[in-house]
Amino acid sequence: MGRKKVELKRIEKKSYREVTFSKRRNGLFKKAQDLSILCDAQVAILITSGAGKLYTSATPNRYTSLHVFGFCLRSSYEQSQ
């Protein structure tokens, strides 16, 4: 049996929202690392919190993944011009 779908809605209480953000952020980073290991993929994640703090994760390393990310952004921008 699978799980029921949970209705997603904004968490009103700030402290609960921050805890949930932290847990989900860490879970997302772990999934990204798993994907990188299992599929030999380069993965980069950039997340900003509600307070505006930036969190990053990249595999196999930040420099390589963010370099590829920057290259893709430039290519996309150049194609749109």
Backbone as XML, in Angstrom:
<?xml version="1.0"?>
<chain id="A" units="angstrom">
  <residue number="1" name="MET">
    <atom name="N" x="0.828" y="-1.184" z="0.000"/>
    <atom name="CA" x="0.000" y="0.000" z="0.000"/>
    <atom name="C" x="0.871" y="1.246" z="0.000"/>
  </residue>
  <residue number="2" name="GLY">
    <atom name="N" x="0.479" y="2.221" z="-0.801"/>
    <atom name="CA" x="1.199" y="3.489" z="-0.843"/>
    <atom name="C" x="0.657" y="4.464" z="0.195"/>
  </residue>
  <residue number="3" name="ARG">
    <atom name="N" x="1.348" y="5.551" z="0.296"/>
    <atom name="CA" x="0.911" y="6.582" z="1.236"/>
    <atom name="C" x="-0.179" y="7.431" z="0.604"/>
  </residue>
  <residue number="4" name="LYS">
    <atom name="N" x="-0.975" y="8.066" z="1.457"/>
    <atom name="CA" x="-1.958" y="9.022" z="0.972"/>
    <atom name="C" x="-1.241" y="10.287" z="0.552"/>
  </residue>
  <residue number="5" name="LYS">
    <atom name="N" x="-1.808" y="10.982" z="-0.414"/>
    <atom name="CA" x="-1.239" y="12.261" z="-0.809"/>
    <atom name="C" x="-1.521" y="13.297" z="0.263"/>
  </residue>
  <residue number="6" name="VAL">
    <atom name="N" x="-0.490" y="14.031" z="0.621"/>
    <atom name="CA" x="-0.624" y="15.063" z="1.637"/>
    <atom name="C" x="-0.935" y="16.381" z="0.939"/>
  </residue>
  <residue number="7" name="GLU">
    <atom name="N" x="-1.923" y="17.078" z="1.440"/>
    <atom name="CA" x="-2.254" y="18.388" z="0.887"/>
    <atom name="C" x="-1.167" y="19.376" z="1.299"/>
  </residue>
  <residue number="8" name="LEU">
    <atom name="N" x="-0.569" y="20.027" z="0.318"/>
    <atom name="CA" x="0.488" y="20.991" z="0.613"/>
    <atom name="C" x="-0.105" y="22.380" z="0.761"/>
  </residue>
  <residue number="9" name="LYS">
    <atom name="N" x="0.209" y="23.008" z="1.859"/>
    <atom name="CA" x="-0.209" y="24.384" z="2.090"/>
    <atom name="C" x="0.834" y="25.050" z="2.970"/>
  </residue>
  <residue number="10" name="ARG">
    <atom name="N" x="0.869" y="26.348" z="2.950"/>
    <atom name="CA" x="1.862" y="27.103" z="3.709"/>
    <atom name="C" x="1.709" y="26.836" z="5.193"/>
  </residue>
  <residue number="11" name="ILE">
    <atom name="N" x="2.840" y="26.646" z="5.852"/>
    <atom name="CA" x="2.852" y="26.453" z="7.302"/>
    <atom name="C" x="2.855" y="27.838" z="7.941"/>
  </residue>
  <residue number="12" name="GLU">
    <atom name="N" x="1.850" y="28.124" z="8.722"/>
    <atom name="CA" x="1.678" y="29.473" z="9.268"/>
    <atom name="C" x="2.682" y="29.814" z="10.369"/>
  </residue>
  <residue number="13" name="LYS">
    <atom name="N" x="2.945" y="28.869" z="11.260"/>
    <atom name="CA" x="3.842" y="29.155" z="12.380"/>
    <atom name="C" x="5.295" y="29.145" z="11.895"/>
  </residue>
  <residue number="14" name="LYS">
    <atom name="N" x="5.985" y="30.263" z="12.095"/>
    <atom name="CA" x="7.333" y="30.450" z="11.556"/>
    <atom name="C" x="8.310" y="29.378" z="12.018"/>
  </residue>
  <residue number="15" name="SER">
    <atom name="N" x="8.294" y="29.040" z="13.291"/>
    <atom name="CA" x="9.261" y="28.050" z="13.805"/>
    <atom name="C" x="9.035" y="26.675" z="13.167"/>
  </residue>
  <residue number="16" name="TYR">
    <atom name="N" x="7.773" y="26.277" z="12.978"/>
    <atom name="CA" x="7.471" y="25.006" z="12.321"/>
    <atom name="C" x="7.916" y="25.046" z="10.862"/>
  </residue>
  <residue number="17" name="ARG">
    <atom name="N" x="7.686" y="26.199" z="10.214"/>
    <atom name="CA" x="8.062" y="26.373" z="8.811"/>
    <atom name="C" x="9.576" y="26.244" z="8.643"/>
  </residue>
  <residue number="18" name="GLU">
    <atom name="N" x="10.347" y="26.834" z="9.565"/>
    <atom name="CA" x="11.812" y="26.768" z="9.482"/>
    <atom name="C" x="12.322" y="25.341" z="9.690"/>
  </residue>
  <residue number="19" name="VAL">
    <atom name="N" x="11.726" y="24.617" z="10.621"/>
    <atom name="CA" x="12.123" y="23.231" z="10.868"/>
    <atom name="C" x="11.808" y="22.374" z="9.643"/>
  </residue>
  <residue number="20" name="THR">
    <atom name="N" x="10.625" y="22.542" z="9.089"/>
    <atom name="CA" x="10.232" y="21.786" z="7.907"/>
    <atom name="C" x="11.144" y="22.108" z="6.725"/>
  </residue>
  <residue number="21" name="PHE">
    <atom name="N" x="11.470" y="23.389" z="6.549"/>
    <atom name="CA" x="12.380" y="23.797" z="5.473"/>
    <atom name="C" x="13.720" y="23.092" z="5.627"/>
  </residue>
  <residue number="22" name="SER">
    <atom name="N" x="14.255" y="23.089" z="6.833"/>
    <atom name="CA" x="15.560" y="22.483" z="7.090"/>
    <atom name="C" x="15.540" y="20.978" z="6.798"/>
  </residue>
  <residue number="23" name="LYS">
    <atom name="N" x="14.516" y="20.290" z="7.261"/>
    <atom name="CA" x="14.416" y="18.843" z="7.032"/>
    <atom name="C" x="14.265" y="18.524" z="5.552"/>
  </residue>
  <residue number="24" name="ARG">
    <atom name="N" x="13.405" y="19.263" z="4.873"/>
    <atom name="CA" x="13.187" y="19.003" z="3.448"/>
    <atom name="C" x="14.408" y="19.376" z="2.609"/>
  </residue>
  <residue number="25" name="ARG">
    <atom name="N" x="15.097" y="20.445" z="2.991"/>
    <atom name="CA" x="16.323" y="20.846" z="2.288"/>
    <atom name="C" x="17.364" y="19.737" z="2.397"/>
  </residue>
  <residue number="26" name="ASN">
    <atom name="N" x="17.561" y="19.237" z="3.609"/>
    <atom name="CA" x="18.536" y="18.160" z="3.803"/>
    <atom name="C" x="18.143" y="16.899" z="3.043"/>
  </residue>
  <residue number="27" name="GLY">
    <atom name="N" x="16.856" y="16.589" z="3.008"/>
    <atom name="CA" x="16.380" y="15.431" z="2.252"/>
    <atom name="C" x="16.621" y="15.599" z="0.755"/>
  </residue>
  <residue number="28" name="LEU">
    <atom name="N" x="16.383" y="16.804" z="0.261"/>
    <atom name="CA" x="16.603" y="17.080" z="-1.153"/>
    <atom name="C" x="18.087" y="16.963" z="-1.505"/>
  </residue>
  <residue number="29" name="PHE">
    <atom name="N" x="18.955" y="17.478" z="-0.640"/>
    <atom name="CA" x="20.390" y="17.376" z="-0.881"/>
    <atom name="C" x="20.833" y="15.911" z="-0.885"/>
  </residue>
  <residue number="30" name="LYS">
    <atom name="N" x="20.261" y="15.094" z="0.012"/>
    <atom name="CA" x="20.612" y="13.678" z="0.056"/>
    <atom name="C" x="20.153" y="12.979" z="-1.219"/>
  </residue>
  <residue number="31" name="LYS">
    <atom name="N" x="18.949" y="13.279" z="-1.684"/>
    <atom name="CA" x="18.446" y="12.682" z="-2.928"/>
    <atom name="C" x="19.331" y="13.068" z="-4.111"/>
  </residue>
  <residue number="32" name="ALA">
    <atom name="N" x="19.795" y="14.315" z="-4.134"/>
    <atom name="CA" x="20.673" y="14.771" z="-5.207"/>
    <atom name="C" x="21.988" y="13.997" z="-5.187"/>
  </residue>
  <residue number="33" name="GLN">
    <atom name="N" x="22.515" y="13.775" z="-4.002"/>
    <atom name="CA" x="23.762" y="13.017" z="-3.877"/>
    <atom name="C" x="23.546" y="11.568" z="-4.335"/>
  </residue>
  <residue number="34" name="ASP">
    <atom name="N" x="22.421" y="10.974" z="-3.951"/>
    <atom name="CA" x="22.099" y="9.613" z="-4.386"/>
    <atom name="C" x="22.017" y="9.539" z="-5.910"/>
  </residue>
  <residue number="35" name="LEU">
    <atom name="N" x="21.335" y="10.507" z="-6.520"/>
    <atom name="CA" x="21.206" y="10.545" z="-7.969"/>
    <atom name="C" x="22.571" y="10.632" z="-8.639"/>
  </residue>
  <residue number="36" name="SER">
    <atom name="N" x="23.432" y="11.446" z="-8.084"/>
    <atom name="CA" x="24.778" y="11.601" z="-8.623"/>
    <atom name="C" x="25.558" y="10.293" z="-8.563"/>
  </residue>
  <residue number="37" name="ILE">
    <atom name="N" x="25.467" y="9.596" z="-7.451"/>
    <atom name="CA" x="26.197" y="8.337" z="-7.284"/>
    <atom name="C" x="25.623" y="7.246" z="-8.190"/>
  </residue>
  <residue number="38" name="LEU">
    <atom name="N" x="24.308" y="7.088" z="-8.181"/>
    <atom name="CA" x="23.670" y="6.009" z="-8.935"/>
    <atom name="C" x="23.777" y="6.179" z="-10.444"/>
  </residue>
  <residue number="39" name="CYS">
    <atom name="N" x="23.701" y="7.420" z="-10.920"/>
    <atom name="CA" x="23.619" y="7.664" z="-12.354"/>
    <atom name="C" x="24.826" y="8.388" z="-12.924"/>
  </residue>
  <residue number="40" name="ASP">
    <atom name="N" x="25.862" y="8.587" z="-12.123"/>
    <atom name="CA" x="27.061" y="9.301" z="-12.549"/>
    <atom name="C" x="26.680" y="10.656" z="-13.153"/>
  </residue>
  <residue number="41" name="ALA">
    <atom name="N" x="25.800" y="11.362" z="-12.454"/>
    <atom name="CA" x="25.294" y="12.648" z="-12.933"/>
    <atom name="C" x="25.901" y="13.793" z="-12.135"/>
  </residue>
  <residue number="42" name="GLN">
    <atom name="N" x="26.016" y="14.932" z="-12.783"/>
    <atom name="CA" x="26.415" y="16.147" z="-12.081"/>
    <atom name="C" x="25.135" y="16.851" z="-11.648"/>
  </residue>
  <residue number="43" name="VAL">
    <atom name="N" x="25.035" y="17.155" z="-10.377"/>
    <atom name="CA" x="23.825" y="17.756" z="-9.823"/>
    <atom name="C" x="24.201" y="19.006" z="-9.040"/>
  </residue>
  <residue number="44" name="ALA">
    <atom name="N" x="23.480" y="20.096" z="-9.290"/>
    <atom name="CA" x="23.679" y="21.326" z="-8.529"/>
    <atom name="C" x="22.317" y="21.840" z="-8.084"/>
  </residue>
  <residue number="45" name="ILE">
    <atom name="N" x="22.228" y="22.228" z="-6.827"/>
    <atom name="CA" x="20.974" y="22.752" z="-6.280"/>
    <atom name="C" x="21.270" y="24.074" z="-5.583"/>
  </residue>
  <residue number="46" name="LEU">
    <atom name="N" x="20.459" y="25.073" z="-5.893"/>
    <atom name="CA" x="20.515" y="26.370" z="-5.219"/>
    <atom name="C" x="19.150" y="26.602" z="-4.604"/>
  </residue>
  <residue number="47" name="ILE">
    <atom name="N" x="19.116" y="26.889" z="-3.306"/>
    <atom name="CA" x="17.855" y="27.119" z="-2.598"/>
    <atom name="C" x="17.994" y="28.386" z="-1.764"/>
  </residue>
  <residue number="48" name="THR">
    <atom name="N" x="16.982" y="29.228" z="-1.797"/>
    <atom name="CA" x="16.956" y="30.367" z="-0.884"/>
    <atom name="C" x="15.814" y="30.153" z="0.100"/>
  </residue>
  <residue number="49" name="SER">
    <atom name="N" x="16.078" y="30.444" z="1.350"/>
    <atom name="CA" x="15.060" y="30.281" z="2.387"/>
    <atom name="C" x="14.116" y="31.482" z="2.361"/>
  </residue>
  <residue number="50" name="GLY">
    <atom name="N" x="13.078" y="31.394" z="3.172"/>
    <atom name="CA" x="12.152" y="32.512" z="3.305"/>
    <atom name="C" x="12.842" y="33.760" z="3.834"/>
  </residue>
  <residue number="51" name="ALA">
    <atom name="N" x="13.932" y="33.557" z="4.585"/>
    <atom name="CA" x="14.697" y="34.678" z="5.143"/>
    <atom name="C" x="15.741" y="35.201" z="4.150"/>
  </residue>
  <residue number="52" name="GLY">
    <atom name="N" x="15.830" y="34.565" z="2.979"/>
    <atom name="CA" x="16.757" y="35.023" z="1.956"/>
    <atom name="C" x="18.148" y="34.421" z="2.037"/>
  </residue>
  <residue number="53" name="LYS">
    <atom name="N" x="18.351" y="33.432" z="2.903"/>
    <atom name="CA" x="19.659" y="32.790" z="3.018"/>
    <atom name="C" x="19.811" y="31.762" z="1.895"/>
  </residue>
  <residue number="54" name="LEU">
    <atom name="N" x="21.007" y="31.733" z="1.290"/>
    <atom name="CA" x="21.284" y="30.841" z="0.173"/>
    <atom name="C" x="21.922" y="29.551" z="0.672"/>
  </residue>
  <residue number="55" name="TYR">
    <atom name="N" x="21.419" y="28.416" z="0.167"/>
    <atom name="CA" x="21.978" y="27.099" z="0.467"/>
    <atom name="C" x="22.316" y="26.441" z="-0.859"/>
  </residue>
  <residue number="56" name="THR">
    <atom name="N" x="23.478" y="25.799" z="-0.930"/>
    <atom name="CA" x="23.888" y="25.149" z="-2.166"/>
    <atom name="C" x="24.368" y="23.731" z="-1.889"/>
  </residue>
  <residue number="57" name="SER">
    <atom name="N" x="24.227" y="22.906" z="-2.897"/>
    <atom name="CA" x="24.771" y="21.559" z="-2.861"/>
    <atom name="C" x="25.106" y="21.193" z="-4.294"/>
  </residue>
  <residue number="58" name="ALA">
    <atom name="N" x="26.248" y="20.560" z="-4.490"/>
    <atom name="CA" x="26.633" y="20.154" z="-5.834"/>
    <atom name="C" x="27.492" y="18.901" z="-5.754"/>
  </residue>
  <residue number="59" name="THR">
    <atom name="N" x="27.305" y="18.028" z="-6.740"/>
    <atom name="CA" x="28.116" y="16.821" z="-6.811"/>
    <atom name="C" x="28.592" y="16.651" z="-8.238"/>
  </residue>
  <residue number="60" name="PRO">
    <atom name="N" x="29.744" y="16.186" z="-8.538"/>
    <atom name="CA" x="30.724" y="15.667" z="-7.601"/>
    <atom name="C" x="31.402" y="16.759" z="-6.777"/>
  </residue>
  <residue number="61" name="ASN">
    <atom name="N" x="31.469" y="17.984" z="-7.295"/>
    <atom name="CA" x="31.961" y="19.087" z="-6.466"/>
    <atom name="C" x="31.305" y="20.373" z="-6.937"/>
  </residue>
  <residue number="62" name="ARG">
    <atom name="N" x="31.309" y="21.379" z="-6.092"/>
    <atom name="CA" x="30.608" y="22.627" z="-6.399"/>
    <atom name="C" x="31.172" y="23.315" z="-7.641"/>
  </residue>
  <residue number="63" name="TYR">
    <atom name="N" x="32.483" y="23.349" z="-7.754"/>
    <atom name="CA" x="33.087" y="24.079" z="-8.865"/>
    <atom name="C" x="32.648" y="23.501" z="-10.211"/>
  </residue>
  <residue number="64" name="THR">
    <atom name="N" x="32.768" y="22.200" z="-10.365"/>
    <atom name="CA" x="32.420" y="21.566" z="-11.634"/>
    <atom name="C" x="30.942" y="21.752" z="-11.953"/>
  </residue>
  <residue number="65" name="SER">
    <atom name="N" x="30.067" y="21.452" z="-10.985"/>
    <atom name="CA" x="28.631" y="21.537" z="-11.239"/>
    <atom name="C" x="28.185" y="22.965" z="-11.511"/>
  </residue>
  <residue number="66" name="LEU">
    <atom name="N" x="28.684" y="23.930" z="-10.744"/>
    <atom name="CA" x="28.284" y="25.314" z="-10.943"/>
    <atom name="C" x="28.879" y="25.883" z="-12.235"/>
  </residue>
  <residue number="67" name="HIS">
    <atom name="N" x="30.042" y="25.385" z="-12.640"/>
    <atom name="CA" x="30.624" y="25.800" z="-13.917"/>
    <atom name="C" x="29.711" y="25.363" z="-15.066"/>
  </residue>
  <residue number="68" name="VAL">
    <atom name="N" x="29.244" y="24.126" z="-15.012"/>
    <atom name="CA" x="28.323" y="23.616" z="-16.033"/>
    <atom name="C" x="27.021" y="24.403" z="-15.991"/>
  </residue>
  <residue number="69" name="PHE">
    <atom name="N" x="26.517" y="24.684" z="-14.798"/>
    <atom name="CA" x="25.292" y="25.455" z="-14.635"/>
    <atom name="C" x="25.443" y="26.843" z="-15.268"/>
  </residue>
  <residue number="70" name="GLY">
    <atom name="N" x="26.559" y="27.512" z="-15.007"/>
    <atom name="CA" x="26.820" y="28.822" z="-15.600"/>
    <atom name="C" x="26.916" y="28.755" z="-17.105"/>
  </residue>
  <residue number="71" name="PHE">
    <atom name="N" x="27.536" y="27.717" z="-17.624"/>
    <atom name="CA" x="27.642" y="27.533" z="-19.077"/>
    <atom name="C" x="26.253" y="27.393" z="-19.693"/>
  </residue>
  <residue number="72" name="CYS">
    <atom name="N" x="25.397" y="26.604" z="-19.047"/>
    <atom name="CA" x="24.026" y="26.413" z="-19.563"/>
    <atom name="C" x="23.239" y="27.717" z="-19.533"/>
  </residue>
  <residue number="73" name="LEU">
    <atom name="N" x="23.414" y="28.504" z="-18.480"/>
    <atom name="CA" x="22.725" y="29.798" z="-18.399"/>
    <atom name="C" x="23.174" y="30.722" z="-19.524"/>
  </residue>
  <residue number="74" name="ARG">
    <atom name="N" x="24.482" y="30.777" z="-19.759"/>
    <atom name="CA" x="25.002" y="31.630" z="-20.834"/>
    <atom name="C" x="24.479" y="31.178" z="-22.184"/>
  </residue>
  <residue number="75" name="SER">
    <atom name="N" x="24.490" y="29.866" z="-22.420"/>
    <atom name="CA" x="24.011" y="29.330" z="-23.691"/>
    <atom name="C" x="22.543" y="29.651" z="-23.899"/>
  </residue>
  <residue number="76" name="SER">
    <atom name="N" x="21.754" y="29.480" z="-22.840"/>
    <atom name="CA" x="20.325" y="29.770" z="-22.919"/>
    <atom name="C" x="20.089" y="31.253" z="-23.195"/>
  </residue>
  <residue number="77" name="TYR">
    <atom name="N" x="20.844" y="32.109" z="-22.533"/>
    <atom name="CA" x="20.713" y="33.555" z="-22.727"/>
    <atom name="C" x="21.097" y="33.941" z="-24.159"/>
  </residue>
  <residue number="78" name="GLU">
    <atom name="N" x="22.190" y="33.385" z="-24.651"/>
    <atom name="CA" x="22.644" y="33.705" z="-26.009"/>
    <atom name="C" x="21.642" y="33.245" z="-27.054"/>
  </residue>
  <residue number="79" name="GLN">
    <atom name="N" x="20.992" y="32.110" z="-26.839"/>
    <atom name="CA" x="19.994" y="31.609" z="-27.778"/>
    <atom name="C" x="18.756" y="32.495" z="-27.795"/>
  </residue>
  <residue number="80" name="SER">
    <atom name="N" x="18.445" y="33.123" z="-26.670"/>
    <atom name="CA" x="17.251" y="33.966" z="-26.607"/>
    <atom name="C" x="17.478" y="35.336" z="-27.238"/>
  </residue>
  <residue number="81" name="GLN">
    <atom name="N" x="18.735" y="35.707" z="-27.465"/>
    <atom name="CA" x="19.047" y="37.028" z="-28.041"/>
    <atom name="C" x="18.955" y="37.028" z="-29.548"/>
  </residue>
</chain>
